[in-house]
Amino acid sequence: SEEEIRTFKKLFEFSKEDEGGISKIFNAAKKDISDLKLVAKQVFEVFQDERSLLLELLNSLFAIAYADGHFHEKEKSMLLEISEIFNINTNEFNRINNINKSKNKNEIDKLQNSYEILGVSKNWDFDQIKKRYNELVKEYHPDRLQGMGLPKDFVELANDKLRIINAAYNEIKTSRK
C-alpha cells in the first residue's frame, strides 16, 4: 500500500533514482518471497555478528507491514521466514510483533498485551520480569543504536519501542502492587 511505501522510505534512505526499483522489489517480495529470502540470506551473511542490527531491521520490516493498519498473513509468513534466516527465535519474533501490534490497535486486555510485549508470562516472578525488562531497555536503548551508526529513523523507531516497553513494564508493575 502507499502507507507501507511511505514507511519504507522513511526507515531506509536511498536516492530518488533507486525509488522505482526498490518499490518494485518490495511489492514483488509480497507476492513471491523467494527473492526476498535470497536478500535476507545475504544480509545475514554480512551482519550475522550484529544481532541488534538484525533485530532492528526485522522491527523496521514489521513497522512497514503494520503501516497500512493491517498485518496480512503473507506479511506474517514473509517476516517469519526472514526471522528464521536471521536466527531470531519464535519468542523474539512474537515480542517484536506484539510491540508493533500495540502501536496499531487498542488491546482489550492491556495487561496481557503488556506481558506479550516484554515476552514474559504472567506466572513469572516479578524479579524475572524486571530482569527481562532491563535486558530489553539495554537492547533497544537509542544511545546504543546511535553508537552503532544506525540512521536517525532507526533511532526514532527505537525510541518508540522503548516507550512501549516502558509502558508495558509500568502496567505490569502497577498491577502487581
N, C-alpha and C positions, 0 to 999 in steps of 0.2 A: 504494500500500500504506500501511498505518498508519505504518510506519517512515519512508516518504517524507514523509508529512504531518507527523510529529513533527519531522523535519529542517527542513522548510519553516518551521514555526512557530518553531523555534529561530533560524533565519537571518533571518527577516523579522518585524519587530514589527508587530502590528496588534491592534485591540481584539477583545474576545470577541464583540461584536455582528457583526463582519465575518468571523468564523471560518467560518461555514457557507457564505457566499458565496464566499470565497476557496477553500475546499475544492472547491466545485462548479467554479469556473474552472479550478483545477489539474487536476482529473480530466477535465473536458471537453477541455482542451488536449491531454491524452494521446490522446484519441480523434480530435479534429479540430483540426489545427494552424492553421487559417485565423484564428481569433480570437486565438490567441497571436501569430501573425505581426503582426497589427494592433497589439497591445500592444507588441511588440518594436520596431516602427517608431516608435511614439510615444515609447518610452523613448529610442531612438536620437536622435530629433529634439531631445529635451531635453538629453541628455548626450553628444552627439557630440564635444564638445571635451574630454571627461573619459574618456579611454581606460582609465585604471586602474579607474575605477568600472565601466565596461562589462565589463572583464576579470573583475573581482571578482563581478559579477552572473552572468556566464557560469559562472565557477567554482562559485558557490553553486548554480546550477542543476544542474551536474554532481554536486555533493555530494548533492543531493536525489535525482537519478536513481540514484546508486550506493547510496543509504541502505538499500535492501532487499537489498543483496548481489548484485543482478543489473542489468546495463546492457542494457536491451531495445533492439531495433532501432528501434522507434518513438521511444524516448527519444533515441537517437543522431540520428535524422533530424530530430527537433524541435530539438535543440541545434545541429545543423549549420545548419539554417535560421536560427536566431537569430544564430549567429556570422556568417553571411553578411550579415544585416541590420545587425549591429554593425560590419561591415567588419573582422572578425577573420579572418586568413588561415588556411589549412588547417594550416600548421605550428604556429601558435599554438593552434588547436583541438586538434590531436593532443597537443601538450605538456600542455595543461590536462587533457585526457582521461587521459593517462598518469600525471599526478600523482594524480588521483583513483583511477585503477585500482590504483595501487601501494598505496593505503591500504586497498584492499578485497580484495586477494588476494596470495598469495605467488608471486612470479615465479620460474620455474625458472632463468632466465638473469638473475640480478640485475644483472650488469654491463650487458647490453643494455638492460634496463629503465632503468638509470641514464642511459644516453645518451639514451634517448627522453624521460625526464623533463626533461632540460636542453634538449632539442630540437636535439641535435648528433649528428654521425656519429662512429663510432669511428675514421674516417680523418682527422678533424680534428687539426691540430696542438694540443698541449696549451695553448699560449698563446691560441688561438682559443676553446678550451673554457673557459678561465679567464675570458676576456673575457665570454663568454655567461653564465657563472655570475654574474659581478659585476653584469651587467645585470638578471638575474632577482632577485638579492638586493635590488637597489635598487627594482625594480618591486614586489616583494612585502613589502618591509620594513614591519612592523606600525606603526612610528612614523610613517611616511609616510602610511599609510592612516588612522591615528588623527588626524593633522593635517588630513586631508580631511573629518573629521567623520563617518566611516563608523561604523555601530553596532558595539558591543563584539563581537558574534558574528562580524562580518566580520573584525575584527582577530584574533580567536582562530583563524579559518579561515586567515588569512594566516600566523599563527604555525605552524600545522600544515603549510602548504605550504612554508614556509621550512625547517622541519625536514627535510622530504622532499627539497627541493632541496639542502640541505647534505649530507645522507646520500648522495645521488646523486653529488654532486661528490667527496666523500671516497672513495667506491667507485671512481670513475674515477681519481682521483689515486693511490690505493693500487695500482691495477692497472698504473699506468704507471711505478712505481718499479723 
